[in-house]
Amino acid sequence: MRNQVYEKRVEKSSRLMLAEGIDILLLTKPSNMFYLTGDGRLCSFAMINGDGQVALGVPMTDEDDVRKQAHFDHLATFDDEIGMIHSIADFFKQFGISKGVVGLEYTFLTQAMMGMVTHPHAKPDEVTVKNCTDIMSQMRMVKEPHEIELMREAAKVADAGMEAAMASLGAGMTESQIAGEGEYAMRQAGAEGFWRSYVSSGARTGIAHGLPTNRKVQDGDIVMIDLHPIVNNYSSDICRMACVGKPSAEQVRAFDVYQEALQSTTAKAIAGVGMVELEDTLHGVIRDAGYGDNIFGPSIHDIGINFEEAPLPPGHAFFHGEKAPPPLLENVPIAIGNCGIYKEAWGVRIEDTVVVGKDRPMVLTSYPIIFEREP
């Protein structure tokens, strides 16, 4: 199947390959494969040469499905890993590449996977390898208008999930049950899947990654809910908090401070702003309110096909094998509010999916921010 959207993306990838001295890309990361071909699945690969020719290798059981939706020039099927290795070797021959440089996704490949795609039966001896992570990151940072619309739909699904999760709050509900209510509603609203949901309550709201447990919510607990649906292969991110009962005055103050920090940072999400400037804005409001010792971790990340992708704050970028971020351009979506104010007995955090705008930001997630709720 030929598709003009993917043709343009492949043409751009060929130009970036030339600039980086790469003769062919060998991709195995599903999101990168999807971005260039319209299909991304595990146990598969895509190869793109400098002329913009696209070759796909997929399990033989998936052939008909791939033919219906993928953009490609050549397709090979295999029934095991040995067949996959031989398919890669065949495409090197078909493209006439016996020496040169192949670009590989270093940040995705495990050591075992790297060994497979560089196996002597897959890669010609005189073909060397080079990291192509930055090529794909450069391509995917700025979203096309139809990608923004897909993310808008994902944000609506996130709002629906949050509404259901919030409606389920009450003493005796487990964190896992609350997550389940949100996930069921997201499925019903159109989600194909979701990145791991976070629901934490009571003292567990004071940890950075509150994966849901069977802990039962108690009267007086504050509850943090963080949802990340995937709709039409694109993601969104929303976090809200509420109290089951009456929050303490200190909890209300910390929540108000974080909400002010979120709003101040969101207002600066305009083309040309730096990721560091955004983080400094959010952290600055929190420090000025006296919570400087309670800040942990990066508060912003990009979002798109993946839950976290480039551009990322410098330290987070290093952790993910990405380069330090350039000034943000229009139509770069980011999640603001990734980490919060963490006290010993509780924590507070709110998060929205925001698109960097030319003159003003576009906030995609819209579920109301209300900490104290009627019982």
Secondary structure as UniProt FT lines:
FT   HELIX           4..20
FT   STRAND          24..27
FT   HELIX           30..37
FT   TURN            42..43
FT   STRAND          45..49
FT   TURN            50..51
FT   STRAND          54..59
FT   HELIX           60..62
FT   HELIX           63..69
FT   STRAND          74..78
FT   HELIX           81..94
FT   TURN            95..96
FT   STRAND          99..104
FT   TURN            106..108
FT   HELIX           111..117
FT   TURN            120..122
FT   STRAND          126..131
FT   HELIX           133..141
FT   HELIX           145..167
FT   TURN            171..172
FT   HELIX           175..189
FT   STRAND          193..194
FT   STRAND          198..201
FT   HELIX           202..206
FT   TURN            219..220
FT   STRAND          222..227
FT   STRAND          229..231
FT   TURN            232..233
FT   STRAND          234..235
FT   STRAND          238..243
FT   HELIX           249..267
FT   TURN            271..272
FT   HELIX           275..288
FT   TURN            289..290
FT   HELIX           292..294
FT   STRAND          300..302
FT   HELIX           314..319
FT   TURN            320..321
FT   TURN            330..331
FT   STRAND          333..336
FT   STRAND          341..342
FT   STRAND          347..348
FT   STRAND          351..355
FT   STRAND          362..363
//
